[in-house]
Amino acid sequence: MLLKSLLATAGVLFVTAANAATPMTVYTALEADQLKEYKAAFEKEHPDIEIRWVRESTGIITAKLLAEKARPQADAVWGLAATSLMLLKQEGMLQGYAPKGVSALTATFVDNNKPPQWVGMDVWAAAICFNSVEAAKKGLPKPESWADLLKPVYKGQIVMPHPASSGTGFLDVSAWLQQQGEKKGWDYMDKLHVNMAQYVHSGSKPCRMAAAGEYPIGISFEYRAVQTKEKGAPIDVIYPKEGLGWDLEATAIIKGTPNLAAAQKLADFAASRNANLLYEKNYAVVAMPGVAKPNPHLPADYAQRLIKNDFAWAAKNRDRILGEWSKRYDSKAEAK
């Protein structure tokens, strides 16, 4: 009886200790298949903190954070576009904090405030998923450039992410406007719209649709493209020769969080070597120099193909760009 009593008491103490972990609400636009590994790695180092994810596409998470400005619900953000975090910074919603070891990161990955209000993790960039099997059935040539996608042969054969919902969609639109200038950029998208079958509310979905043969061409991003190809899908991954739009995934602390100490620990971990090793499994360019390794599915000059990106311009003009884009092209948006 005494043994049973001791065991029961130990069990209660164990449950009580387990339940004592501080819950921390973390908003994210990370890919859903990354969340489990990232959470486990953080909680292994900090068993006293439990991450509770709120996960949606970039545009939806950004809108949610802005809508909650007066009464923030998130403690931190782990994995959201830097351009979105710049919007939150402009609204005074971020808590400045210099994570431990931040000086070891590439300077361009770190907000220039002192202390920084956000810290970058990795780069994600545009790519095209091209289903060679379905294309052959339809007699479609393999595109090599963004300009190629305007050819009449591709009418109704392309899907891409909606930029108001998807960070990938927004980085595409922002890149075309920056590279070509606004007039030529909108002219390009007017012509691309003619060939577009649908704008979907996810950066990953166009590649999944191409892999499944729903449409032969999906404008997506390199992580999902490479992962889909590695799983055996009959797709070629195309990195258009004019250059690739891109953005940074980044981390930030929401001002006013009641769990500031826990959020700072998350920021410390997100900037650490261990975290960068996690990012490197998914992305070719990460914040910490010397961590990334070559990927056989990425061109050797991948980093050089990233366009010169003015993040401040993209963030400042985001609402205007999305308003104009929706006015022109929402007729082919996927139903929500």
Buried (B, 14 or more C-beta within 10 A) or exposed (E): EEEEEEEEEEEEEEEEEEEEBBEBBBBBBBBEEBBEEBBEBBBEEBEEBBBEBBBBBBBBBBBBBEEBBEEBEBBBBBBBBBBBBBBBBEEEBBBBBBBEEBEBBEEEBBBEEEEBBBBBBBBBBBBBBBBEEBBEEEEBEBBBEBBBBBEEEBEEBBBBBBBBBBBBBBBBBBBBBBBBEEEEBBEBBEBBBEBBBBBBBBBBBBBBBBBEBBBBBBBBBBBBBBBBBEEEBBBBBBBBEBBBBBBBBBBBBBBEBEBBEBBBBBBBBBBBEEBBBBBBEBBBBBBBEEBBEEBEBBEEEBBEBBBEBEBEBBBBBBEEBBEBBBEEBEEBBBEE
